Amino acid sequence: MHVTGPFSNLSEPRAIAELNDRSREIFRQIVESYLVTGEPVGSRNLSRILPMTLSPASIRNVMADLEAAGLIFAPHTSAGRLPTEIGLRFFVDAMMEIGDVTAEERARIEAQMKAAASGHTMETALAEASALLSGVSRGAGVVVTSKSNARLKHIEFVRLDPARALVVLVSEDGSVENRLLDLPPGLPAGALVEAGNFLNARIQGKTLGDIRSEIEVRRGDMERELDTLTAKLVEAGLATTVGPAGARQLIVRGQANLLDDLKAAEDLERIRLLFADLETQTDVIDLLSRAEGGEGVRIFIGSENKLFSLSGSSMIAAPFRDGGQKIVGVLGVIGPTRLNYARIVPMVDYTARVISRILERGG
């Protein structure tokens, strides 16, 4: 499984690279305790749980070194320490042991995804995927996809009045999309049927983007087969239905999970800010779209991304592909920085693979 993050390809700072085994083990225990409890851990508690015998005084000396390296900090006057965002990134990139999805979990994910996709729209399956991920993560499950990536089954032009028509698109996954289209003046009576027949002869199993590219390349064939106004209708219909290149659909499930297990008033404020981020959608979609840029799972932690600079949240995301191996969307989990990364990373990765297989088979 390939996991990447903003710092994954950077060399470790020298102070981090020179940590000895004892320092790494103490740091590991601080991080793992934080991921479980969200609470700072002190030298006395560490002396009881470390697999080696060290006095609290020796542990405090190591903690001072870890703090100087920027890996941990003291949240208030207590003796306890928490990992910094840099510390969490170092742990995730260099120390975390990623688990695997059990056979039982694999079977459950596949059954839920197949049931949601069978006889329903792909949007239903994606909504189920986001709900499933929210259930295992203590966070919100998120999916972003583009409607222009849907593989088409049928297209039809329906006249509404002399100046307007409805473009009806039926996708292979059963979803239907309607768009309004302005008609050119003087359009022949049979032009709508002719334009629909022309596109239906070529559209099966292709995305709108595929069709638009094909018609660009074979414009001469279209102009020979259709009169000028009908050819313009075909182009206008495709342009209307494809919409802007950045058009995205965001599905979020499980926001209520983010309200569980709040420790303090500042936690509530952090969640309020995250809810505001999720409501605006645009920044979430932009962030998820960044996960399309690489292979495998990507992890964004806290202020590494401007979206989470205030709410102190993390995102784990992976792209999914269609039958042509084109990336057509991203799914993942957004939640507090103390997400269970080792468990969620393989779940996100496997769910993305299952969605890809469903898309490859056409449902």
Solvent accessible surface area in square Angstrom, and as a share of the most:
residue,aa,sasa,rsa
1,M,108,0.48
2,H,105,0.47
3,V,36,0.21
4,T,25,0.14
5,G,6,0.06
6,P,43,0.27
7,F,79,0.33
8,S,38,0.24
9,N,145,0.74
10,L,119,0.59
11,S,104,0.67
12,E,71,0.32
13,P,78,0.49
14,R,190,0.69
15,A,54,0.42
16,I,3,0.01
17,A,54,0.42
18,E,113,0.50
19,L,23,0.11
20,N,81,0.41
21,D,118,0.61
22,R,98,0.36
23,S,11,0.07
24,R,67,0.24
25,E,33,0.15
26,I,0,0.00
27,F,0,0.00
28,R,55,0.20
29,Q,33,0.14
30,I,1,0.00
31,V,0,0.00
32,E,66,0.30
33,S,27,0.17
34,Y,27,0.10
35,L,23,0.12
36,V,111,0.64
37,T,54,0.31
38,G,16,0.15
39,E,81,0.36
40,P,36,0.22
41,V,8,0.05
42,G,15,0.14
43,S,7,0.05
44,R,164,0.60
45,N,70,0.36
46,L,0,0.00
47,S,33,0.21
48,R,173,0.63
49,I,91,0.46
50,L,15,0.07
51,P,102,0.64
52,M,65,0.29
53,T,138,0.80
54,L,30,0.15
55,S,55,0.35
56,P,37,0.23
57,A,53,0.41
58,S,35,0.23
59,I,0,0.00
60,R,123,0.45
61,N,101,0.52
62,V,5,0.03
63,M,5,0.02
64,A,57,0.44
65,D,89,0.46
66,L,0,0.00
67,E,63,0.28
68,A,94,0.73
69,A,23,0.18
70,G,27,0.26
71,L,0,0.00
72,I,2,0.01
73,F,82,0.34
74,A,38,0.29
75,P,46,0.29
76,H,112,0.50
77,T,146,0.85
78,S,44,0.29
79,A,73,0.57
80,G,7,0.07
81,R,50,0.18
82,L,22,0.11
83,P,8,0.05
84,T,31,0.18
85,E,57,0.26
86,I,97,0.49
87,G,0,0.00
88,L,3,0.02
89,R,6,0.02
90,F,12,0.05
91,F,7,0.03
92,V,9,0.05
93,D,64,0.33
94,A,49,0.38
95,M,15,0.07
96,M,25,0.11
97,E,137,0.61
98,I,64,0.32
99,G,40,0.38
100,D,103,0.53
101,V,8,0.05
102,T,74,0.43
103,A,83,0.65
104,E,143,0.64
105,E,25,0.11
106,R,85,0.31
107,A,63,0.49
108,R,99,0.36
109,I,0,0.00
110,E,44,0.20
111,A,62,0.48
112,Q,51,0.23
113,M,0,0.00
114,K,96,0.41
115,A,67,0.52
116,A,11,0.09
117,A,10,0.08
118,S,74,0.48
119,G,86,0.82
120,H,101,0.45
121,T,43,0.25
122,M,18,0.08
123,E,79,0.35
124,T,54,0.32
125,A,0,0.00
126,L,6,0.03
127,A,16,0.13
128,E,56,0.25
129,A,0,0.00
130,S,0,0.00
131,A,42,0.32
132,L,9,0.05
133,L,0,0.00
134,S,7,0.05
135,G,62,0.59
136,V,27,0.15
137,S,4,0.03
138,R,89,0.32
139,G,0,0.00
140,A,0,0.00
141,G,0,0.00
142,V,0,0.00
143,V,0,0.00
144,V,0,0.00
145,T,18,0.10
146,S,9,0.06
147,K,104,0.44
148,S,32,0.20
149,N,44,0.22
150,A,29,0.22
151,R,56,0.21
152,L,3,0.02
153,K,110,0.46
154,H,73,0.33
155,I,1,0.00
156,E,82,0.37
157,F,13,0.05
158,V,61,0.35
159,R,95,0.35
160,L,84,0.42
161,D,49,0.25
162,P,120,0.75
163,A,61,0.47
164,R,101,0.37
165,A,0,0.00
166,L,43,0.21
167,V,0,0.00
168,V,29,0.17
169,L,5,0.02
170,V,39,0.22
171,S,9,0.06
172,E,75,0.33
173,D,41,0.21
174,G,46,0.44
175,S,34,0.22
176,V,90,0.52
177,E,36,0.16
178,N,83,0.43
179,R,73,0.27
180,L,98,0.49
181,L,9,0.04
182,D,109,0.56
183,L,15,0.07
184,P,31,0.19
185,P,127,0.80
186,G,70,0.68
187,L,21,0.11
188,P,60,0.38
189,A,99,0.77
190,G,44,0.42
191,A,1,0.01
192,L,13,0.06
193,V,103,0.59
194,E,69,0.31
195,A,0,0.00
196,G,5,0.05
197,N,94,0.48
198,F,9,0.04
199,L,0,0.00
200,N,34,0.17
201,A,81,0.63
202,R,61,0.22
203,I,0,0.00
204,Q,113,0.50
205,G,23,0.22
206,K,66,0.28
207,T,9,0.05
208,L,6,0.03
209,G,30,0.29
210,D,38,0.20
211,I,1,0.01
212,R,100,0.36
213,S,67,0.43
214,E,42,0.19
215,I,10,0.05
216,E,102,0.46
217,V,128,0.74
218,R,128,0.47
219,R,80,0.29
220,G,34,0.33
221,D,47,0.24
222,M,2,0.01
223,E,100,0.45
224,R,188,0.69
225,E,97,0.43
226,L,11,0.06
227,D,67,0.34
228,T,97,0.56
229,L,51,0.25
230,T,0,0.00
231,A,8,0.06
232,K,111,0.47
233,L,0,0.00
234,V,0,0.00
235,E,57,0.25
236,A,36,0.28
237,G,0,0.00
238,L,2,0.01
239,A,55,0.42
240,T,40,0.23
241,T,3,0.02
242,V,12,0.07
243,G,19,0.19
244,P,102,0.64
245,A,106,0.82
246,G,62,0.60
247,A,43,0.33
248,R,67,0.24
249,Q,38,0.17
250,L,21,0.11
251,I,12,0.06
252,V,23,0.13
253,R,103,0.37
254,G,25,0.24
255,Q,65,0.29
256,A,72,0.55
257,N,39,0.20
258,L,5,0.02
259,L,84,0.42
260,D,86,0.45
261,D,72,0.37
262,L,55,0.28
263,K,98,0.41
264,A,44,0.34
265,A,84,0.65
266,E,122,0.55
267,D,30,0.15
268,L,98,0.49
269,E,78,0.35
270,R,45,0.16
271,I,1,0.01
272,R,133,0.48
273,L,41,0.20
274,L,1,0.00
275,F,60,0.25
276,A,47,0.36
277,D,29,0.15
278,L,10,0.05
279,E,136,0.61
280,T,87,0.51
281,Q,81,0.36
282,T,87,0.50
283,D,53,0.28
284,V,0,0.00
285,I,22,0.11
286,D,81,0.42
287,L,4,0.02
288,L,0,0.00
289,S,32,0.21
290,R,103,0.38
291,A,0,0.00
292,E,42,0.19
293,G,74,0.71
294,G,26,0.25
295,E,109,0.49
296,G,19,0.18
297,V,0,0.00
298,R,40,0.14
299,I,0,0.00
300,F,0,0.00
301,I,0,0.00
302,G,0,0.00
303,S,65,0.42
304,E,41,0.18
305,N,11,0.06
306,K,156,0.66
307,L,13,0.06
308,F,0,0.00
309,S,60,0.39
310,L,140,0.69
311,S,1,0.01
312,G,19,0.19
313,S,0,0.00
314,S,0,0.00
315,M,0,0.00
316,I,0,0.00
317,A,0,0.00
318,A,3,0.02
319,P,15,0.10
320,F,2,0.01
321,R,55,0.20
322,D,6,0.03
323,G,35,0.34
324,G,49,0.47
325,Q,105,0.46
326,K,106,0.45
327,I,48,0.24
328,V,9,0.05
329,G,0,0.00
330,V,0,0.00
331,L,0,0.00
332,G,0,0.00
333,V,0,0.00
334,I,0,0.00
335,G,0,0.00
336,P,18,0.11
337,T,16,0.09
338,R,21,0.08
339,L,0,0.00
340,N,73,0.37
341,Y,0,0.00
342,A,31,0.24
343,R,89,0.32
344,I,0,0.00
345,V,0,0.00
346,P,4,0.03
347,M,2,0.01
348,V,0,0.00
349,D,14,0.07
350,Y,20,0.07
351,T,0,0.00
352,A,4,0.03
353,R,122,0.44
354,V,3,0.01
355,I,0,0.00
356,S,22,0.14
357,R,87,0.32
358,I,2,0.01
359,L,38,0.19
360,E,101,0.45
361,R,141,0.51
362,G,47,0.45
363,G,52,0.50
